[in-house]
Amino acid sequence: MSLAELLEKAKEYLPPEKLPLVEDAYAFAAKAHEGQVRKSGDAYIEHPLQVAFILAEQHFDASTLAAALLHDVP
């Protein structure tokens, strides 16, 4: 999962002016989780990205996608 994949899904229904909120949330979360890995060995940011993607598939708003990306930030 990547930010590009999340944004591609979000662009299907969100207005372009809402996408920077998602991008900024991702940048903040990626920095906060830098160097962290899950027990599976995957980069920690994979989990918030997957959560946000699931919500994007259900057409949740940009604020909700941002919250999904940030939900595990310490």
N, C-alpha and C positions, 0 to 999 in steps of 0.2 A: 504494500500500500504506500502511496506517495501523496504529497500535497497536490501534485498535478492531477492525480486521479480524483481526489476529493473536489478540487475546483471544477474539473470537467463535469462532474455530477451536479454540483451546485449551480453551475452556469445554465443548466437545463431549465431552472425555474427561478433563480434569484436574479434581481436586477443587478447590473454591473457595479453600481455604487455600493452594494452591500458586501461584495467580495473582499475588499481590503480588511474588513473586520475579521474575517476567517483567516486571511493571510497573516495578519498581525498576531492573532491568537496562536497560530501555528508557530510563528517565529519565537514567541515568548515561551511556549511550551517546549519547543525543541531545545532552546537554550537552557531551560530549567532542568530538562532531563538528559542533558549532554553527558555522555559517558555512562549512563545507566543502562543496564540490560535486564531483561526479564529472565525468569528461570529457564525459559526455552532457548535463551541465547539471543533472541531478537532484541533490537534496539527498543528501549522503553517507549519511545514515541509511537511505535507501531500500534500499541493498544489505544491511545486516544484517537489516533487517525482512524482506526477501524470503527470505533464508537461513532465518531463524527460521520463517517461514510454511511453507516447504517441509518443514521438520522437523516442524512441527505437523501437517501433512497426513499425516505418517507416524507420528503419535502418540508422538513423543519426549517425555521427561519435562521438567518445568519447568527443571531445572538445565541441560539440554542447550539448551533454548530461550534461556535466559539467556546461556549461553556463545556461542550464535550471535549474539546481539545485541551482545555485548562483544568478539567476535573481532578486530575491527579498531581497538579503542581503543588509542591510542598509550600 
